[in-house]
Amino acid sequence: MKSTSRLFAVVKSERFLTPGNPTGLTGLLTHPAPRSQLIYLYSSTLDKLSKLPEYSVYRQSVEAITKQRLSIINGYKPPGYEEWAQRAKQKIQEHPNVFGKDRDPSSIFMSAQLTQEKDERDIVWDNKKEPAALEGTRTAEERRRQSSVTNQAAVTPDADIVQWENEPPLEASQIAEIEEKIGAGLIEEVIQVAEGEDKLVDTILESRSWEELDEKPPQGQWEYFSRDQHTPGTQEPPKAKN
């Protein structure tokens, strides 16, 4: 079913998947750059996990599966990757104030996003965005603030903004092989899991859940949930009737 649903995303060519097309799963669209997105997420997760104690079981398990999946992703290079890497390296050298010196193109992550339709309320006229008008009676202070927002100067573009060329896309056959090796559904589903794990590490770091409890639990509190507490052992299978 997975391979059949993925066929919905192949429209322009059988060689590449078309970003934004249906994957066959409701609400899940074909990702424009799954390889670079996963490398970024896995690298971010591993960096955060290094801040947990080495004895943390959570760190050990997540670190193992993250490294294993990252090695799978790194094992695939899209067509034209080497040429792109050379152009990216040259771009980095031309803008050391943005990227820093001696940066590896593979260590710079750009997240490709699908183009969203613009809301007419967000359209900018003459480099000024029309603020939403407040309804009802307003105080003099509210009118003053609204007038200040309307008349504020337009923000000038940052001179250090660099037009970065996205990494070439993987072939559909490469994505299928990655999905087969990881064994966790479509690559878009793998990305969702990686995003959730990356956020979960933040929560664990914030809560410091590996530390001892301030209040020790009463002795025997968790014995009720222990294995084989309610059944003495494996039950014998019923005897066959003659």
Secondary structure, 3 states (H helix, E strand, C coil): CHHHHHHHHCCCCCCCCCCCCECCCCCCECCCCHHHHHHHHHHHHHHHHCCCCCCCHHHHHHHHHHHHHHHHHHCCCCCCHHHHHHHHHHHHHHCHHHHCCCCCHHHCCCCCCCCCCCCHHHCEECCEECCCCCCCCCCHHHHHHHHHHHCCCCCCCCCCCCCCCCCCCCCHHHHHHHHHHHCCCCHHHHHHHHHHHHHHHHHHHHHCCCCCCCCCCCCCCCHHHCCCCCCCCCCCCCCCCC
